[in-house]
Amino acid sequence: MAAQTQQEIQDRYEDQGFQYVTILIADSQDDVVDKVDVDTWTTTHSIETAAVLRGARSMLYNSVVTHGFPVSSWPTFVLIDRNGIVVSGLYGYSESYIVEQIETNL
């Protein structure tokens, strides 16, 4: 559901400096994401200008690694302000919550 609204949300707020970024952590077989996976994702979900990046599990926070984003489920949303400060987070998907947080923090 999140991917289906990514481009719409990007279009709605990009003129205010907002950038919606998706980081794919694993492919559909739970393997490392490659360029083909990113291309498939953007094509499947009609994403044209919103960023879709390749990531890796090493970007995630766990009990061994003390850096990275605190991701324990898919999807996880992290809203980062212009100063690089995490201002909001959400596990799961709620378009209304995401839009509210974007509008509050623009």
A tleap script that builds the chain and sets N, CA, C and O, in Angstrom:
source leaprc.protein.ff14SB
mol = sequence {
  NMET ALA ALA GLN THR GLN GLN GLU ILE GLN
  ASP ARG TYR GLU ASP GLN GLY PHE GLN TYR
  VAL THR ILE LEU ILE ALA ASP SER GLN ASP
  ASP VAL VAL ASP LYS VAL ASP VAL ASP THR
  TRP THR THR THR HIE SER ILE GLU THR ALA
  ALA VAL LEU ARG GLY ALA ARG SER MET LEU
  TYR ASN SER VAL VAL THR HIE GLY PHE PRO
  VAL SER SER TRP PRO THR PHE VAL LEU ILE
  ASP ARG ASN GLY ILE VAL VAL SER GLY LEU
  TYR GLY TYR SER GLU SER TYR ILE VAL GLU
  GLN ILE GLU THR ASN CLEU
}
set mol.1.N position { 0.823 -1.197 0.000 }
set mol.1.CA position { 0.000 0.000 0.000 }
set mol.1.C position { 0.864 1.257 0.000 }
set mol.1.O position { 0.534 2.238 -0.666 }
set mol.2.N position { 1.956 1.232 0.735 }
set mol.2.CA position { 2.818 2.413 0.805 }
set mol.2.C position { 3.389 2.767 -0.553 }
set mol.2.O position { 3.433 3.941 -0.922 }
set mol.3.N position { 3.824 1.774 -1.293 }
set mol.3.CA position { 4.411 2.032 -2.606 }
set mol.3.C position { 3.389 2.625 -3.566 }
set mol.3.O position { 3.743 3.411 -4.446 }
set mol.4.N position { 2.147 2.260 -3.404 }
set mol.4.CA position { 1.104 2.752 -4.297 }
set mol.4.C position { 0.823 4.241 -4.107 }
set mol.4.O position { 0.298 4.885 -5.015 }
set mol.5.N position { 1.160 4.794 -2.957 }
set mol.5.CA position { 0.921 6.220 -2.706 }
set mol.5.C position { 2.209 7.037 -2.684 }
set mol.5.O position { 2.154 8.256 -2.521 }
set mol.6.N position { 3.359 6.398 -2.845 }
set mol.6.CA position { 4.639 7.111 -2.754 }
set mol.6.C position { 4.727 8.268 -3.739 }
set mol.6.O position { 5.047 9.388 -3.341 }
set mol.7.N position { 4.452 8.023 -5.006 }
set mol.7.CA position { 4.580 9.085 -6.005 }
set mol.7.C position { 3.567 10.198 -5.770 }
set mol.7.O position { 3.883 11.376 -5.935 }
set mol.8.N position { 2.353 9.824 -5.386 }
set mol.8.CA position { 1.316 10.832 -5.107 }
set mol.8.C position { 1.739 11.758 -3.974 }
set mol.8.O position { 1.593 12.975 -4.083 }
set mol.9.N position { 2.263 11.194 -2.887 }
set mol.9.CA position { 2.702 12.010 -1.752 }
set mol.9.C position { 3.906 12.851 -2.151 }
set mol.9.O position { 3.985 14.021 -1.777 }
set mol.10.N position { 4.843 12.281 -2.900 }
set mol.10.CA position { 5.994 13.036 -3.389 }
set mol.10.C position { 5.516 14.236 -4.209 }
set mol.10.O position { 5.983 15.355 -4.001 }
set mol.11.N position { 4.592 14.005 -5.137 }
set mol.11.CA position { 4.079 15.076 -5.995 }
set mol.11.C position { 3.396 16.173 -5.178 }
set mol.11.O position { 3.525 17.359 -5.484 }
set mol.12.N position { 2.678 15.768 -4.148 }
set mol.12.CA position { 1.906 16.722 -3.350 }
set mol.12.C position { 2.798 17.693 -2.567 }
set mol.12.O position { 2.423 18.849 -2.375 }
set mol.13.N position { 3.984 17.232 -2.110 }
set mol.13.CA position { 4.802 18.047 -1.212 }
set mol.13.C position { 6.176 18.428 -1.752 }
set mol.13.O position { 6.905 19.158 -1.082 }
set mol.14.N position { 6.553 17.959 -2.941 }
set mol.14.CA position { 7.914 18.218 -3.403 }
set mol.14.C position { 8.196 19.698 -3.624 }
set mol.14.O position { 9.341 20.122 -3.471 }
set mol.15.N position { 7.196 20.500 -3.977 }
set mol.15.CA position { 7.440 21.933 -4.186 }
set mol.15.C position { 7.726 22.664 -2.874 }
set mol.15.O position { 8.109 23.834 -2.881 }
set mol.16.N position { 7.535 21.962 -1.739 }
set mol.16.CA position { 7.864 22.515 -0.424 }
set mol.16.C position { 9.183 21.955 0.103 }
set mol.16.O position { 9.543 22.176 1.259 }
set mol.17.N position { 9.898 21.229 -0.755 }
set mol.17.CA position { 11.195 20.683 -0.369 }
set mol.17.C position { 11.152 19.279 0.188 }
set mol.17.O position { 12.167 18.776 0.670 }
set mol.18.N position { 10.006 18.639 0.132 }
set mol.18.CA position { 9.863 17.279 0.659 }
set mol.18.C position { 10.416 16.257 -0.327 }
set mol.18.O position { 10.238 16.393 -1.538 }
set mol.19.N position { 11.081 15.239 0.192 }
set mol.19.CA position { 11.554 14.136 -0.647 }
set mol.19.C position { 11.156 12.823 0.005 }
set mol.19.O position { 11.559 12.542 1.134 }
set mol.20.N position { 10.372 12.021 -0.693 }
set mol.20.CA position { 9.929 10.712 -0.223 }
set mol.20.C position { 10.949 9.694 -0.722 }
set mol.20.O position { 11.121 9.529 -1.929 }
set mol.21.N position { 11.611 9.026 0.182 }
set mol.21.CA position { 12.660 8.070 -0.176 }
set mol.21.C position { 12.270 6.694 0.342 }
set mol.21.O position { 11.954 6.529 1.520 }
set mol.22.N position { 12.294 5.710 -0.547 }
set mol.22.CA position { 12.113 4.319 -0.155 }
set mol.22.C position { 13.470 3.643 -0.217 }
set mol.22.O position { 14.206 3.796 -1.192 }
set mol.23.N position { 13.796 2.897 0.821 }
set mol.23.CA position { 15.022 2.098 0.819 }
set mol.23.C position { 14.596 0.635 0.883 }
set mol.23.O position { 14.028 0.181 1.876 }
set mol.24.N position { 14.881 -0.089 -0.189 }
set mol.24.CA position { 14.566 -1.515 -0.231 }
set mol.24.C position { 15.687 -2.264 0.482 }
set mol.24.O position { 16.855 -2.152 0.109 }
set mol.25.N position { 15.327 -3.019 1.498 }
set mol.25.CA position { 16.307 -3.724 2.332 }
set mol.25.C position { 16.566 -5.134 1.824 }
set mol.25.O position { 17.685 -5.636 1.933 }
set mol.26.N position { 15.554 -5.772 1.275 }
set mol.26.CA position { 15.688 -7.142 0.766 }
set mol.26.C position { 14.724 -7.306 -0.406 }
set mol.26.O position { 13.708 -6.615 -0.492 }
set mol.27.N position { 15.057 -8.231 -1.308 }
set mol.27.CA position { 14.155 -8.481 -2.434 }
set mol.27.C position { 13.074 -9.480 -2.025 }
set mol.27.O position { 12.993 -9.870 -0.860 }
set mol.28.N position { 12.261 -9.885 -2.967 }
set mol.28.CA position { 11.133 -10.770 -2.643 }
set mol.28.C position { 11.567 -12.156 -2.174 }
set mol.28.O position { 10.767 -12.889 -1.591 }
set mol.29.N position { 12.828 -12.523 -2.423 }
set mol.29.CA position { 13.360 -13.792 -1.929 }
set mol.29.C position { 14.209 -13.598 -0.674 }
set mol.29.O position { 14.905 -14.514 -0.236 }
set mol.30.N position { 14.144 -12.384 -0.096 }
set mol.30.CA position { 14.902 -12.014 1.095 }
set mol.30.C position { 16.403 -11.993 0.831 }
set mol.30.O position { 17.203 -12.237 1.734 }
set mol.31.N position { 16.784 -11.699 -0.421 }
set mol.31.CA position { 18.185 -11.583 -0.804 }
set mol.31.C position { 18.561 -10.112 -0.940 }
set mol.31.O position { 17.723 -9.226 -0.766 }
set mol.32.N position { 19.823 -9.864 -1.252 }
set mol.32.CA position { 20.335 -8.521 -1.458 }
set mol.32.C position { 19.612 -7.866 -2.635 }
set mol.32.O position { 19.370 -8.509 -3.656 }
set mol.33.N position { 19.275 -6.605 -2.490 }
set mol.33.CA position { 18.576 -5.846 -3.531 }
set mol.33.C position { 19.572 -5.421 -4.607 }
set mol.33.O position { 20.657 -4.925 -4.302 }
set mol.34.N position { 19.190 -5.621 -5.871 }
set mol.34.CA position { 20.030 -5.160 -6.972 }
set mol.34.C position { 19.258 -4.156 -7.827 }
set mol.34.O position { 18.094 -3.865 -7.551 }
set mol.35.N position { 19.904 -3.632 -8.856 }
set mol.35.CA position { 19.285 -2.611 -9.703 }
set mol.35.C position { 17.989 -3.111 -10.345 }
set mol.35.O position { 17.032 -2.347 -10.467 }
set mol.36.N position { 17.946 -4.362 -10.751 }
set mol.36.CA position { 16.739 -4.929 -11.351 }
set mol.36.C position { 15.576 -4.865 -10.364 }
set mol.36.O position { 14.449 -4.569 -10.760 }
set mol.37.N position { 15.836 -5.137 -9.085 }
set mol.37.CA position { 14.786 -5.058 -8.060 }
set mol.37.C position { 14.244 -3.630 -7.944 }
set mol.37.O position { 13.034 -3.429 -7.844 }
set mol.38.N position { 15.133 -2.651 -7.958 }
set mol.38.CA position { 14.714 -1.252 -7.868 }
set mol.38.C position { 13.901 -0.870 -9.105 }
set mol.38.O position { 12.854 -0.231 -8.995 }
set mol.39.N position { 14.388 -1.263 -10.275 }
set mol.39.CA position { 13.671 -0.966 -11.518 }
set mol.39.C position { 12.284 -1.613 -11.526 }
set mol.39.O position { 11.308 -0.993 -11.948 }
set mol.40.N position { 12.205 -2.843 -11.064 }
set mol.40.CA position { 10.922 -3.545 -10.995 }
set mol.40.C position { 9.978 -2.834 -10.037 }
set mol.40.O position { 8.798 -2.661 -10.342 }
set mol.41.N position { 10.487 -2.421 -8.886 }
set mol.41.CA position { 9.687 -1.715 -7.877 }
set mol.41.C position { 9.117 -0.420 -8.448 }
set mol.41.O position { 7.923 -0.150 -8.320 }
set mol.42.N position { 9.974 0.377 -9.077 }
set mol.42.CA position { 9.511 1.669 -9.595 }
set mol.42.C position { 8.514 1.486 -10.732 }
set mol.42.O position { 7.542 2.235 -10.827 }
set mol.43.N position { 8.739 0.516 -11.583 }
set mol.43.CA position { 7.813 0.264 -12.688 }
set mol.43.C position { 6.478 -0.261 -12.175 }
set mol.43.O position { 5.420 0.220 -12.580 }
set mol.44.N position { 6.529 -1.234 -11.296 }
set mol.44.CA position { 5.315 -1.845 -10.754 }
set mol.44.C position { 4.421 -0.827 -10.052 }
set mol.44.O position { 3.195 -0.906 -10.132 }
set mol.45.N position { 5.044 0.133 -9.361 }
set mol.45.CA position { 4.282 1.091 -8.551 }
set mol.45.C position { 4.209 2.480 -9.182 }
set mol.45.O position { 3.835 3.446 -8.517 }
set mol.46.N position { 4.565 2.582 -10.457 }
set mol.46.CA position { 4.473 3.850 -11.210 }
set mol.46.C position { 5.191 4.996 -10.509 }
set mol.46.O position { 4.671 6.109 -10.427 }
set mol.47.N position { 6.376 4.718 -10.011 }
set mol.47.CA position { 7.171 5.736 -9.329 }
set mol.47.C position { 8.098 6.377 -10.358 }
set mol.47.O position { 8.903 5.700 -10.998 }
set mol.48.N position { 7.968 7.692 -10.504 }
set mol.48.CA position { 8.736 8.413 -11.519 }
set mol.48.C position { 9.801 9.330 -10.940 }
set mol.48.O position { 10.926 9.355 -11.439 }
set mol.49.N position { 9.467 10.090 -9.892 }
set mol.49.CA position { 10.440 11.043 -9.347 }
set mol.49.C position { 10.776 10.809 -7.883 }
set mol.49.O position { 11.776 11.340 -7.400 }
set mol.50.N position { 9.983 10.040 -7.164 }
set mol.50.CA position { 10.291 9.726 -5.771 }
set mol.50.C position { 11.469 8.751 -5.756 }
set mol.50.O position { 11.544 7.846 -6.587 }
set mol.51.N position { 12.369 8.938 -4.823 }
set mol.51.CA position { 13.589 8.131 -4.790 }
set mol.51.C position { 13.338 6.726 -4.252 }
set mol.51.O position { 12.633 6.541 -3.261 }
set mol.52.N position { 13.931 5.739 -4.928 }
set mol.52.CA position { 13.935 4.357 -4.459 }
set mol.52.C position { 15.399 3.917 -4.493 }
set mol.52.O position { 16.035 3.908 -5.547 }
set mol.53.N position { 15.914 3.557 -3.329 }
set mol.53.CA position { 17.327 3.223 -3.186 }
set mol.53.C position { 17.521 1.776 -2.771 }
set mol.53.O position { 16.624 1.145 -2.211 }
set mol.54.N position { 18.716 1.263 -3.059 }
set mol.54.CA position { 19.087 -0.071 -2.581 }
set mol.54.C position { 19.693 0.061 -1.202 }
set mol.54.O position { 20.541 0.921 -0.963 }
set mol.55.N position { 19.255 -0.791 -0.301 }
set mol.55.CA position { 19.800 -0.809 1.042 }
set mol.55.C position { 20.293 -2.205 1.374 }
set mol.55.O position { 20.443 -3.052 0.493 }
set mol.56.N position { 20.541 -2.434 2.648 }
set mol.56.CA position { 20.996 -3.742 3.125 }
set mol.56.C position { 20.622 -3.870 4.597 }
set mol.56.O position { 20.385 -2.875 5.283 }
set mol.57.N position { 20.576 -5.077 5.055 }
set mol.57.CA position { 20.231 -5.307 6.462 }
set mol.57.C position { 21.219 -4.651 7.420 }
set mol.57.O position { 20.871 -4.380 8.569 }
set mol.58.N position { 22.438 -4.394 6.970 }
set mol.58.CA position { 23.431 -3.745 7.826 }
set mol.58.C position { 23.037 -2.314 8.180 }
set mol.58.O position { 23.617 -1.722 9.090 }
set mol.59.N position { 22.054 -1.749 7.468 }
set mol.59.CA position { 21.569 -0.408 7.778 }
set mol.59.C position { 20.640 -0.397 8.984 }
set mol.59.O position { 20.299 0.668 9.498 }
set mol.60.N position { 20.238 -1.554 9.426 }
set mol.60.CA position { 19.242 -1.662 10.480 }
set mol.60.C position { 19.899 -1.785 11.843 }
set mol.60.O position { 21.030 -2.254 11.971 }
set mol.61.N position { 19.170 -1.358 12.847 }
set mol.61.CA position { 19.626 -1.458 14.225 }
set mol.61.C position { 19.272 -2.839 14.766 }
set mol.61.O position { 18.155 -3.319 14.576 }
set mol.62.N position { 20.212 -3.464 15.430 }
set mol.62.CA position { 19.906 -4.709 16.148 }
set mol.62.C position { 20.750 -4.760 17.414 }
set mol.62.O position { 21.451 -3.799 17.730 }
set mol.63.N position { 20.691 -5.846 18.124 }
set mol.63.CA position { 21.389 -5.917 19.411 }
set mol.63.C position { 22.908 -5.932 19.262 }
set mol.63.O position { 23.617 -5.628 20.221 }
set mol.64.N position { 23.418 -6.275 18.093 }
set mol.64.CA position { 24.867 -6.314 17.880 }
set mol.64.C position { 25.365 -4.971 17.347 }
set mol.64.O position { 26.389 -4.462 17.803 }
set mol.65.N position { 24.659 -4.408 16.404 }
set mol.65.CA position { 25.056 -3.153 15.788 }
set mol.65.C position { 24.438 -1.999 16.558 }
set mol.65.O position { 23.256 -2.046 16.900 }
set mol.66.N position { 25.210 -0.974 16.833 }
set mol.66.CA position { 24.700 0.151 17.622 }
set mol.66.C position { 24.452 1.385 16.769 }
set mol.66.O position { 24.366 2.494 17.297 }
set mol.67.N position { 24.337 1.208 15.465 }
set mol.67.CA position { 24.012 2.316 14.572 }
set mol.67.C position { 22.929 1.863 13.606 }
set mol.67.O position { 22.579 0.683 13.568 }
set mol.68.N position { 22.411 2.777 12.844 }
set mol.68.CA position { 21.391 2.417 11.871 }
set mol.68.C position { 20.006 2.812 12.336 }
set mol.68.O position { 19.835 3.367 13.421 }
set mol.69.N position { 19.020 2.522 11.507 }
set mol.69.CA position { 17.644 2.864 11.814 }
set mol.69.C position { 16.974 1.729 12.574 }
set mol.69.O position { 17.233 0.559 12.293 }
set mol.70.N position { 16.107 2.065 13.544 }
set mol.70.CA position { 15.443 1.041 14.362 }
set mol.70.C position { 14.284 0.399 13.606 }
set mol.70.O position { 13.120 0.731 13.834 }
set mol.71.N position { 14.612 -0.514 12.712 }
set mol.71.CA position { 13.598 -1.178 11.896 }
set mol.71.C position { 13.424 -2.606 12.371 }
set mol.71.O position { 14.374 -3.389 12.387 }
set mol.72.N position { 12.196 -2.937 12.760 }
set mol.72.CA position { 11.931 -4.305 13.194 }
set mol.72.C position { 10.799 -4.936 12.399 }
set mol.72.O position { 10.488 -6.112 12.589 }
set mol.73.N position { 10.179 -4.162 11.506 }
set mol.73.CA position { 9.114 -4.704 10.670 }
set mol.73.C position { 9.034 -3.892 9.384 }
set mol.73.O position { 9.586 -2.797 9.282 }
set mol.74.N position { 8.329 -4.459 8.403 }
set mol.74.CA position { 8.162 -3.768 7.117 }
set mol.74.C position { 6.708 -3.341 6.997 }
set mol.74.O position { 5.841 -4.132 7.369 }
set mol.75.N position { 6.385 -2.199 6.526 }
set mol.75.CA position { 7.320 -1.096 6.302 }
set mol.75.C position { 7.537 -0.299 7.582 }
set mol.75.O position { 6.727 -0.347 8.507 }
set mol.76.N position { 8.642 0.431 7.614 }
set mol.76.CA position { 8.915 1.387 8.673 }
set mol.76.C position { 9.110 2.741 8.013 }
set mol.76.O position { 9.823 2.848 7.015 }
set mol.77.N position { 8.487 3.769 8.556 }
set mol.77.CA position { 8.625 5.125 8.031 }
set mol.77.C position { 9.388 5.958 9.043 }
set mol.77.O position { 9.082 5.937 10.235 }
set mol.78.N position { 10.372 6.684 8.569 }
set mol.78.CA position { 11.144 7.590 9.407 }
set mol.78.C position { 11.099 8.955 8.734 }
set mol.78.O position { 11.505 9.089 7.580 }
set mol.79.N position { 10.609 9.968 9.440 }
set mol.79.CA position { 10.553 11.319 8.902 }
set mol.79.C position { 11.721 12.106 9.484 }
set mol.79.O position { 11.848 12.259 10.699 }
set mol.80.N position { 12.566 12.597 8.591 }
set mol.80.CA position { 13.773 13.328 8.982 }
set mol.80.C position { 13.623 14.765 8.508 }
set mol.80.O position { 13.297 15.009 7.346 }
set mol.81.N position { 13.861 15.725 9.413 }
set mol.81.CA position { 13.695 17.124 9.016 }
set mol.81.C position { 14.916 17.638 8.257 }
set mol.81.O position { 15.882 16.906 8.043 }
set mol.82.N position { 14.859 18.887 7.860 }
set mol.82.CA position { 15.933 19.481 7.059 }
set mol.82.C position { 17.267 19.534 7.788 }
set mol.82.O position { 18.314 19.683 7.159 }
set mol.83.N position { 17.236 19.412 9.119 }
set mol.83.CA position { 18.457 19.433 9.920 }
set mol.83.C position { 19.003 18.033 10.193 }
set mol.83.O position { 19.979 17.872 10.927 }
set mol.84.N position { 18.370 17.024 9.600 }
set mol.84.CA position { 18.829 15.655 9.795 }
set mol.84.C position { 18.334 15.023 11.079 }
set mol.84.O position { 18.856 13.986 11.490 }
set mol.85.N position { 17.348 15.612 11.722 }
set mol.85.CA position { 16.803 15.108 12.979 }
set mol.85.C position { 15.583 14.229 12.691 }
set mol.85.O position { 14.689 14.628 11.946 }
set mol.86.N position { 15.551 13.037 13.282 }
set mol.86.CA position { 14.376 12.177 13.164 }
set mol.86.C position { 13.267 12.797 13.999 }
set mol.86.O position { 13.394 12.929 15.216 }
set mol.87.N position { 12.174 13.179 13.333 }
set mol.87.CA position { 11.073 13.845 14.033 }
set mol.87.C position { 9.850 12.961 14.208 }
set mol.87.O position { 8.950 13.289 14.981 }
set mol.88.N position { 9.811 11.837 13.492 }
set mol.88.CA position { 8.657 10.959 13.605 }
set mol.88.C position { 9.017 9.593 13.047 }
set mol.88.O position { 9.916 9.459 12.217 }
set mol.89.N position { 8.306 8.597 13.511 }
set mol.89.CA position { 8.494 7.246 12.991 }
set mol.89.C position { 7.205 6.464 13.094 }
set mol.89.O position { 6.342 6.765 13.918 }
set mol.90.N position { 7.085 5.463 12.252 }
set mol.90.CA position { 5.869 4.660 12.229 }
set mol.90.C position { 6.199 3.269 11.714 }
set mol.90.O position { 6.826 3.126 10.664 }
set mol.91.N position { 5.782 2.251 12.441 }
set mol.91.CA position { 5.856 0.869 11.961 }
set mol.91.C position { 4.502 0.542 11.358 }
set mol.91.O position { 3.472 0.760 11.997 }
set mol.92.N position { 4.488 0.025 10.142 }
set mol.92.CA position { 3.231 -0.224 9.453 }
set mol.92.C position { 2.899 0.966 8.577 }
set mol.92.O position { 3.714 1.879 8.440 }
set mol.93.N position { 1.719 0.972 7.984 }
set mol.93.CA position { 1.365 2.027 7.050 }
set mol.93.C position { 0.062 2.706 7.442 }
set mol.93.O position { -0.953 2.054 7.686 }
set mol.94.N position { 0.117 4.018 7.496 }
set mol.94.CA position { -1.068 4.842 7.703 }
set mol.94.C position { -0.864 6.121 6.902 }
set mol.94.O position { -0.108 7.003 7.309 }
set mol.95.N position { -1.541 6.217 5.762 }
set mol.95.CA position { -1.374 7.404 4.931 }
set mol.95.C position { -1.747 8.675 5.686 }
set mol.95.O position { -1.058 9.688 5.563 }
set mol.96.N position { -2.823 8.637 6.463 }
set mol.96.CA position { -3.250 9.840 7.182 }
set mol.96.C position { -2.197 10.282 8.198 }
set mol.96.O position { -1.957 11.480 8.347 }
set mol.97.N position { -1.569 9.341 8.895 }
set mol.97.CA position { -0.530 9.691 9.873 }
set mol.97.C position { 0.694 10.258 9.164 }
set mol.97.O position { 1.268 11.252 9.608 }
set mol.98.N position { 1.090 9.631 8.068 }
set mol.98.CA position { 2.263 10.099 7.323 }
set mol.98.C position { 2.034 11.523 6.820 }
set mol.98.O position { 2.896 12.385 6.991 }
set mol.99.N position { 0.883 11.776 6.202 }
set mol.99.CA position { 0.565 13.111 5.697 }
set mol.99.C position { 0.534 14.123 6.835 }
set mol.99.O position { 1.058 15.229 6.703 }
set mol.100.N position { -0.077 13.745 7.948 }
set mol.100.CA position { -0.127 14.649 9.115 }
set mol.100.C position { 1.283 15.024 9.570 }
set mol.100.O position { 1.560 16.193 9.840 }
set mol.101.N position { 2.168 14.038 9.654 }
set mol.101.CA position { 3.526 14.299 10.108 }
set mol.101.C position { 4.308 15.132 9.100 }
set mol.101.O position { 5.093 15.995 9.492 }
set mol.102.N position { 4.107 14.892 7.825 }
set mol.102.CA position { 4.769 15.700 6.797 }
set mol.102.C position { 4.328 17.155 6.944 }
set mol.102.O position { 5.161 18.061 6.989 }
set mol.103.N position { 3.021 17.370 7.019 }
set mol.103.CA position { 2.496 18.737 7.101 }
set mol.103.C position { 2.920 19.436 8.384 }
set mol.103.O position { 3.165 20.643 8.380 }
set mol.104.N position { 3.007 18.702 9.468 }
set mol.104.CA position { 3.439 19.278 10.745 }
set mol.104.C position { 4.896 19.707 10.703 }
set mol.104.O position { 5.276 20.698 11.328 }
set mol.105.N position { 5.711 18.963 9.968 }
set mol.105.CA position { 7.155 19.186 10.001 }
set mol.105.C position { 7.736 19.907 8.783 }
set mol.105.O position { 8.952 20.078 8.702 }
set mol.106.N position { 6.908 20.326 7.851 }
set mol.106.CA position { 7.427 21.072 6.708 }
set mol.106.C position { 7.819 22.485 7.106 }
set mol.106.O position { 8.278 23.258 6.265 }
savepdb mol mol.pdb
quit
